[in-house]
Amino acid sequence: MAEPKKRLTSSRSGNRQSHDALKPKSLNTCSNCKQSVIPHRVCQNCGFYRGKKVLSMKEELKTKSKEQEEFKDE
């Protein structure tokens, strides 16, 4: 098995390891509700993406299902 001829210096190891650090996530604000959002993702709070409604949220689904049940009862 190959063995290194010389020991790696700490500065060489440090230069290699300098790219291993975790970087903080970049966040933008939602144009509709002003919450923090990961770029290029749908807002989990309101369901908007680039100013357009693309997701119907759970609360809306609950209200729609309640309305349908009330309509069936009548």
C-alpha positions as CSV (number, residue, x, y, z in Angstrom):
1,M,0.0,0.0,0.0
2,A,1.2,3.5,-0.8
3,E,2.7,5.5,2.0
4,P,3.2,9.3,2.0
5,K,6.9,10.2,1.8
6,K,6.5,13.3,4.0
7,R,4.1,14.2,6.7
8,L,1.3,16.7,5.8
9,T,1.8,20.0,7.5
10,S,-1.0,21.4,9.6
11,S,-1.5,24.3,7.3
12,R,-2.0,22.0,4.3
13,S,-4.5,20.0,6.2
14,G,-6.2,23.1,7.4
15,N,-6.5,24.5,3.9
16,R,-8.2,21.3,2.8
17,Q,-10.5,21.2,5.8
18,S,-11.4,24.9,5.4
19,H,-14.2,24.0,3.0
20,D,-15.8,21.4,5.3
21,A,-17.5,24.0,7.6
22,L,-21.2,24.3,7.6
23,K,-22.6,27.4,6.0
24,P,-25.8,29.1,7.2
25,K,-28.9,28.7,5.1
26,S,-29.8,31.8,3.1
27,L,-33.4,33.0,3.7
28,N,-35.6,35.4,1.8
29,T,-38.9,36.9,2.9
30,C,-42.3,35.8,1.5
31,S,-43.8,38.6,-0.5
32,N,-47.3,37.8,0.8
33,C,-46.9,37.1,4.5
34,K,-43.4,38.3,5.2
35,Q,-42.2,35.0,6.7
36,S,-38.7,33.7,6.2
37,V,-38.6,31.3,3.2
38,I,-35.8,29.2,1.6
39,P,-35.2,30.6,-1.9
40,H,-37.0,28.9,-4.8
41,R,-39.5,27.2,-2.5
42,V,-43.2,27.6,-1.8
43,C,-44.0,29.4,1.4
44,Q,-45.0,26.9,4.0
45,N,-47.1,29.5,5.9
46,C,-49.3,30.8,3.1
47,G,-48.7,28.7,0.0
48,F,-47.6,31.5,-2.3
49,Y,-44.7,31.3,-4.7
50,R,-43.5,34.4,-6.7
51,G,-46.7,36.2,-5.8
52,K,-49.1,33.5,-6.9
53,K,-51.1,31.0,-4.9
54,V,-49.8,27.5,-5.7
55,L,-50.7,25.5,-2.6
56,S,-53.9,25.1,-0.7
57,M,-53.1,25.0,2.9
58,K,-54.5,22.5,5.5
59,E,-56.7,25.1,7.2
60,E,-58.4,25.8,3.9
61,L,-58.9,22.1,3.3
62,K,-60.5,21.7,6.7
63,T,-62.9,24.6,6.1
64,K,-63.9,23.2,2.7
65,S,-64.5,19.7,4.1
66,K,-66.7,21.2,6.9
67,E,-68.6,23.2,4.3
68,Q,-69.2,20.1,2.3
69,E,-70.4,18.1,5.3
70,E,-72.9,20.9,6.2
71,F,-74.1,20.9,2.6
72,K,-74.6,17.2,2.6
73,D,-76.6,17.4,5.9
74,E,-79.1,19.8,4.4
